[in-house]
Amino acid sequence: MSAIKSPSPSRFFTIGLVTSWYSSNIGVLLLNKYLLSNYGFKYPIFLTMCHMTACALLSYIAIAWLKMVPMQTIRSRLQFFKISALSLIFCASVVSGNISLRYLPVSFNQAIGATTPFFTAVFAYLMTLKKEAWLTYITLIPVVTGVIIASGGEPSFHLFGFIMCIGATAARALKTVVQGILLSSEGEKLNSMNLLLYMAPIAVVLLLPATLYMEKNVVGITIALARQDFGIVWLLLFNSALAYFVNLTNFLVTKHTSALTLQVLGNAKGAVAVVVSILIFRNPVSVTGMAGYTLTVIGVILYSEAKKRSNK
């Protein structure tokens, strides 16, 4: 007698989850761009702190009150320091990414962000001496070449914005590798929702002095802006809540599909974000730039396939 299989989530539920994940991912990216560049709210550290505050509060509600996942506790002071280190890298990634959006169009930002696998492979080798199959490394050549071509053909190229975006992409890859090293033992593993629950408040503590020192009187300026146009308050609240839902839907899509499906969807998301941002912000795009970005996306898809085959 065969075992009864537990019913899989309905196709509509999965489609709804993926749609929510796409909407929140692209939505927070476009809103960040609008606030930091078009609206003129030039405070990326404060904006990141708002995001982390929302993540801390909403993570607690989701886990402690709604019981979406069982709460996992921090078991030692060492584990707390490891989570703090991850939070610092996470802050660097998000702040750098938000700063880059002040200077670069979303389309070019996404092209650079697609090089994350390259940095992940480099950091994995440098920190763990983990070698991939030679074919995997070859697929990284079009990933990097595409960004070089896209940079040369980008009408809105800005060197400082480019450096910040590269820094954000590298920090994102570093967090993935460091997380695998620091929280690899069975007793220290945390699911992504619990990890965010502990990382977000630490991030707020780290970002508060940074924003007070580097973005002087930002609270007073925000209050003054709100008196002129209360819409800024709703924009910040919605944007911050959306930043949490990016993480929540990321977890749910992985849970109900697979990490590989998420990776494939992520590759397509970058292309969708580029098209949507060009339609909304009307930023000029050259044929060379689009050719470079297309080459990068093809490289990322080939990299995913090579990784999948080498792990079999």
N, C-alpha and C positions, 0 to 999 in steps of 0.2 A: 504494500500500500504506500503510495507516494505521499510525501509530506505536503500539507496544504500551504500554498504560497500566500504570503500576506499581500493584500491588494495593493497594487502600485498606484501612485497618485494619478488622477485623471489627466488626460492630455490637455484639457482646458486649464486645469490648475497649473500644470507645468508651463503652458504658454503664458498664462497670467503672471507667473513668477518671473519668467524671462523678460516679459514686457516691462514689468515693474523694475527689474534690475537695469535694463537698458535706459528706461526713462529717468531713473534716479541718477545713474552714472552720467549720462549726457546732460541732464538737467542741472546738476550741481556744477559741472564744468562750464556750461554756458552762463549760468547765473554768476559764478565767480568772475568770469570774463566781463560780464556786464557791469558788475559792481566795481571791480578794480580798474577797469579801463574806460568803458563807455559812461558809466554813472559818475566816475571820478572819486570813488571811495578808496583812496590810496593807502589802505592800512592792511596789508596782507597778513601780518602777524596777529593783529586783533581779530581779523576774520577767521583765521585758523583757530584762535582761542575760543571764539563763539562756536565753531564746529565741534571742538573737543568737549566744551561744556555740555552741548546738546547730546553728544555721544555718551558722556558720563551719566547724565540724568536718564536718558531713554534706555540705556543699557541696563541700569538698575531696575527701571520699571518692567522691562521685558523679562529679566531673569528673576528678580525677587518677588514681583507682584504677579505678572502674567505666567510665570513658570514655563517660558518657552523652551528653556534648556535647564538642566540641574545646575545649581550654583557650585562652582569649584573654588576651593579656598587656596590661598597662598600658604604653602607648607613650611617655608623657612625664610630667614632673612636673606639668604643667598638667592633664592628664587625671586624675591622682591627686587633685589639689585639687578638681576637679569632682566626682569620686566621693565625696570626703570631705564636700562640701557637701550632696550628695544623702543621704548617710548621716545627717548631722545633722538634716535635715528628716524623714527616715524615723524616727529615734529620737523626735523630738518627736511625731510622729503616733502611734506605738505606745504610748509612755509615757502620753500624754494619753488615749488610748483605754482603756488599762488603769486609769488613775485614775478615769475616768468610770464604769467598771463597779463600782467600790466603792460608788457612790451611786445609780446608775440601773439599772432592770431591763433585761435584754437586749432586750426588745421595743421599748422606747423608744430604746435605744442604736441599734438597727437603723433605726428611723424617721429619726433624725437623720443616720445614715450614708448613707441613700438620697439626701441632698441633695448628694452629691459632684459630680454633673454641674453643679450651679449654681456651685459654687466653681471648678470646672475652667474653665467658660466665662468667669467673672469674671477669673481669673488669666491666662487665655490672652489676653484683651483688654488687660488692664493691662500685661502684659509683652511681648507680641508685636504688639499692636494688631490681632490676628486677629479679624475679625468673622464671626459666623455669620449664616445666613439669619434673617430676622425671625421666621419660623415656629418656629425652634429656640428663640429667646428666649421666645416666648409659651408654649411647653411647660414652661418652667421655673417659670411662675407657680403651677400646681398643686403642683409639687414643694415649693416654699417654703411655700405656703398650707397644705398638708397638715401640715407639721411644726408650724406655728403653732397649728393646730387641735388636733393631737395633744398639744402642750405644755400647752394650756389644759385638756385633758381627762385629763391624766396624774395618777393618784392619788399616784404615788411621785415626783413632780417634785422635783428638787433643783437649785437654781440653780448651785452650783459644779460639780456633775456635768454639768449641761447645758452650761456654758461649756467644760469640758474636752472634752466630746464634739464640740462645734462646732469647737474648736481642732484636734482629731484629724482631723476630716473635712476641714477647710480645709488642714491640712498634707499629708494624703493627696493632695488635688487639686493642691497646689503642687508636690509631688514629681513628679507626672505631667507637669506643664507644664515644670518646670525640667529634667527628664530629657530631654524633647524638644528643649530649647534647647541644653543643655550637651553632649549626646552625639549631636548631629544629623549631624556630619560623618562621612563613610564610614569614615575611619580610626579613629574613636573609638566606633563603635557596638558595644555589648556585648549579647548575649542576656541574658535575665532571670536565668538560672542563674549566668552568669559575673559579672554585676553584683552578685548577692547574695554570691558568693564574696569579692568585694573590699569590699563595704559592711559585711558582718556583723562582721569583725574590727575595723574602724574604729569601728563602733557600740559594741562591747564596751569599747574604749579610752575612748570618750566617756562611756559609762554608768558605768564603774567609779568614777571620782571623785565622780560625782553621787550614786550609791547610798551610798558611804562617808560623804559629807557630809550627805545629806538623810535617809538611813535608817540611822542610827547603830547599830552592833553587830548588823546584820541577819544576818551570817554566824553569830555566836554564838547569836542567837535561833533561827535555822534548825536549828543543831546541837542545841540544847536541845529544840526541837520534835521532831526526829528521834529523840531518846532516849526521848521519851514515846510517840511514834507514828511508826514508821518508814515508814508509808504516805505521809507528806508527801514523802519522798525519791522514791518511785515516782511520785507525782502530778506533782512538778516535772520529773522526767526524761521522763515520758510527754507532759506538756504542752509541754515544750521541743521534743521530737522532732516532735510534731504541728504546731508552729509552722513547722518546716522543710517538712513535707509539704504544708502549705498552698501554699507557694511552688513546690514541685516539681510538684504536681498542676495548679496554675495554668498553669505552663509547658507541661506535657504536653497538657492539654486544649486550649490555644491552638494547639499544634503539630499536633494530630490533628483539630481541628475548624477554628475560626477565631476571631479576636478578637471578631467580632460575636456568634457563638454564646455565647462566654464572657460577654459583656455581658448577653445575654438570660437565660442561666442564673443570672447574678449577681443580676438583678432578682428572679427566682423564689426564689433562695437566701435573700434577706432575709425574704421572707414565710414560708418554711419555718422559718427560725431563730426568728422571732417566735412561731409556733405551738408549736414544740418547747420553747422557753424558758418559755412560759406553762404548758405541761403539766408541766414538771419543777419549776420554781420557784414555781408557783402565785401569781405576782404579780398583784394586782388590775388589771384592764383595763376602762376605761369604753367605752361605745358611741362617745362623742365621740373618744376616743383612737384606736380602731380605724378610725373613719371618716376621721380625719386621716391615719393611716398608709396606708390604702387609696388616698386621693387622691394621696399622695406617690408610691406605686408606679405608679399610672396615669400620673402626670406623667413619671416616669422612662421608662416604656415609650413614651410619645408622643415624648419627647426622643430616645430611641434611633432611633425611626422617622424623625423629622425629620432627624437627623444622617445617617442612611443615605441618605435621598433627596437631601440637599444635596451629598453626596460623590459622587453618581452622575455 
